[in-house]
Amino acid sequence: HWTQNRCALSRRLWRALEPQQEIYMGILSDFVIANSNEAKDIGVSLRPADSWQTLEGWKGIETIKLSTLFCSITGEQYTNDLQKSFPLVGGNRDEGPWVFEFPEKILSCFSEISNSDIPSIAKKWVTTEELEMDGWSCSDAEMFIGQISEYAKIAETESKQLFLWLSL
């Protein structure tokens, strides 16, 4: 039963790359700072924090939520092309974990967030369908935005990449 559910969840996760998307809070979302040539190694890691600087402790944050955050910051209209701009660069496409690289424009945008802008960005972001469905509060959003912004700044300062590592 678990294997059947896991396969179904895996198929649904990949459908998230298509126009129709469902949110799965059980997906672990880690954010890893590393060199671009380390993506495959991150993909085989059971716990990236053992080897790389990693933001842990978040669940259900995937490329669509990150794209809607970007839109909440920039005012751009969300499109599926935006969330598809996160290339799959490591992991097992069928079973996970999955490793996505942050596109440069999103990484740069997140690194430029000022602490004083976080509350207003959070207020916009929590009104998105994806965050409403998952019951995010403004304080949750503010905490995440502050943390992801800090990691984006570190990645840029160290001339490294930021990766999203997803695992069931």
C-alpha positions in Angstrom: 0.0 0.0 0.0 2.8 2.4 0.9 4.7 1.7 -2.4 1.5 2.3 -4.4 0.8 5.6 -2.6 4.5 6.6 -3.0 4.4 6.0 -6.7 1.1 7.9 -7.0 2.6 10.8 -5.0 5.7 10.8 -7.2 3.5 11.0 -10.4 1.5 13.8 -8.8 4.7 15.7 -7.8 5.9 15.6 -11.4 2.5 16.8 -12.6 3.3 19.9 -10.5 5.5 20.8 -13.4 2.4 21.0 -15.5 -0.5 23.5 -15.3 -2.5 21.6 -12.8 -0.9 21.4 -9.3 -1.7 20.0 -5.9 0.2 20.8 -2.7 1.7 18.0 -0.6 2.8 19.1 2.9 4.6 15.7 3.4 7.4 16.7 1.0 10.6 17.7 2.7 12.0 20.9 1.3 15.6 21.7 2.0 17.6 24.6 0.5 21.2 23.8 -0.2 24.1 26.1 -0.9 26.7 24.4 -3.1 28.8 24.6 -6.2 26.9 23.9 -9.4 28.9 20.7 -10.0 27.7 19.2 -6.7 24.0 18.9 -7.8 24.2 15.1 -8.5 25.9 14.5 -5.2 23.1 16.5 -3.4 20.6 14.3 -5.3 21.9 11.1 -3.8 22.2 12.5 -0.3 19.8 11.4 2.3 20.4 14.5 4.3 22.1 17.4 2.5 22.8 19.2 5.8 25.4 16.5 6.6 27.7 17.9 3.8 26.4 21.3 2.7 25.1 24.5 4.3 21.4 23.7 4.3 18.2 25.4 5.4 16.1 22.6 6.8 12.8 22.2 8.6 10.4 23.3 5.8 7.8 21.0 4.2 5.7 21.4 1.0 7.7 24.2 -0.5 8.3 23.5 -4.1 8.9 25.4 -7.3 5.3 26.7 -7.6 5.4 28.3 -4.1 8.9 29.7 -4.8 7.6 31.1 -8.1 4.5 32.7 -6.4 6.9 34.2 -3.9 8.9 35.7 -6.7 5.7 37.2 -8.2 4.7 38.6 -4.8 8.0 40.4 -4.7 8.2 41.6 -8.3 4.5 42.1 -9.1 5.0 39.8 -12.2 2.1 37.7 -13.3 2.6 34.0 -12.4 3.0 31.7 -15.4 3.9 28.0 -15.6 7.0 28.9 -17.5 8.3 30.7 -14.3 8.1 27.6 -12.2 9.4 25.4 -15.0 12.5 27.7 -15.0 13.8 25.6 -12.0 15.9 23.0 -13.9 15.9 19.4 -12.4 19.7 18.9 -11.9 20.0 15.9 -9.6 18.2 13.1 -7.9 16.1 10.3 -9.2 13.3 11.6 -11.5 11.0 8.8 -10.6 11.5 8.2 -6.9 13.3 11.2 -5.6 14.9 13.0 -4.0 14.7 15.7 -6.6 17.2 18.6 -6.8 16.2 21.8 -8.6 18.5 24.7 -9.2 17.3 28.2 -8.5 17.1 30.3 -11.7 19.5 33.3 -11.5 16.7 35.9 -11.7 14.9 34.3 -8.7 18.0 33.8 -6.7 19.0 37.4 -7.3 15.5 38.6 -6.4 15.5 36.7 -3.1 18.9 37.9 -2.2 17.8 41.5 -2.6 14.9 41.3 -0.1 15.4 43.8 2.7 14.2 43.0 6.2 11.9 46.0 6.1 10.1 44.6 3.1 9.5 41.1 4.5 6.1 41.9 6.2 4.5 43.4 3.1 5.8 40.6 0.9 4.5 38.0 3.3 1.0 39.6 3.3 0.9 39.3 -0.5 2.3 35.8 -0.6 -0.1 34.3 1.9 -3.0 35.3 -0.3 -1.8 33.0 -3.0 -3.9 29.9 -3.6 -1.0 27.6 -2.8 -0.3 29.1 0.6 -4.0 29.5 1.5 -4.6 25.8 0.7 -1.7 24.9 3.1 -2.9 27.3 5.9 0.2 29.4 6.0 0.1 32.4 8.4 1.8 35.7 7.8 4.4 34.8 10.5 5.2 31.5 8.8 5.7 33.4 5.5 7.8 36.1 7.1 10.0 33.5 8.8 10.5 31.6 5.5 11.1 34.8 3.4 13.7 36.0 5.9 15.5 32.6 5.9 15.4 32.0 2.1 16.6 35.6 1.6 19.5 35.0 3.9 20.5 31.8 2.1 20.2 33.5 -1.3 22.5 36.2 -0.1 25.1 33.7 1.2 24.9 31.7 -2.1 25.6 34.9 -4.1 28.3 36.2 -1.8 30.1 32.8 -2.0 29.5 32.6 -5.8 27.6 29.3 -5.3 24.2 28.0 -6.3 21.1 27.6 -4.3 19.3 24.3 -4.8 15.9 23.0 -3.7 16.1 19.4 -2.5 12.7 17.7 -2.3 12.1 14.3 -0.7 9.1 12.3 0.3 
